[in-house]
């Protein structure tokens, strides 16, 4: 059992709900994948660019989860989830 708490922004919750509405199987895969982040985040690359400082990305099929790890507070903040082509906009 991980000690990290996973928190979702309103945007991330909204995106996941949209995906679930049209593709429940993909939404379940994304949700299950995110639950594994406390054990796997160290292998995920950081995003490049000043406005992405401290953010990591995780590939989940055609989607990307953008998130920040706060190790001292033992939290992972899921910023957004979206298709690869539009997640960085």
C-alpha positions, 0 to 999 in steps of 0.5 A: 500500500502506497503512502502517497495520496493522489489528488485530481484537479477539477480539470483532470476530473472533468477530462476523466469523466468525459473519457468515461462517458464515451469510452468506459474501458479506457477510463478504467485503464487510465484510473488504474494506471494512475493508481500505480503512479506512487510506485512508478513516478520516478521513471516518468520524464519531466516536461520541458519548458519553464511553464512546465517546471516540476511537472511529469508526464505519464503515457497511458495509451493515446492519453497523457497524464500530467502531474506533479509529485510533492514527495515531502507531503506524500501527494501526487497532483494529477493536473490534467489527462488528455489525448497526446495531441492536445494535452500540452496546449 
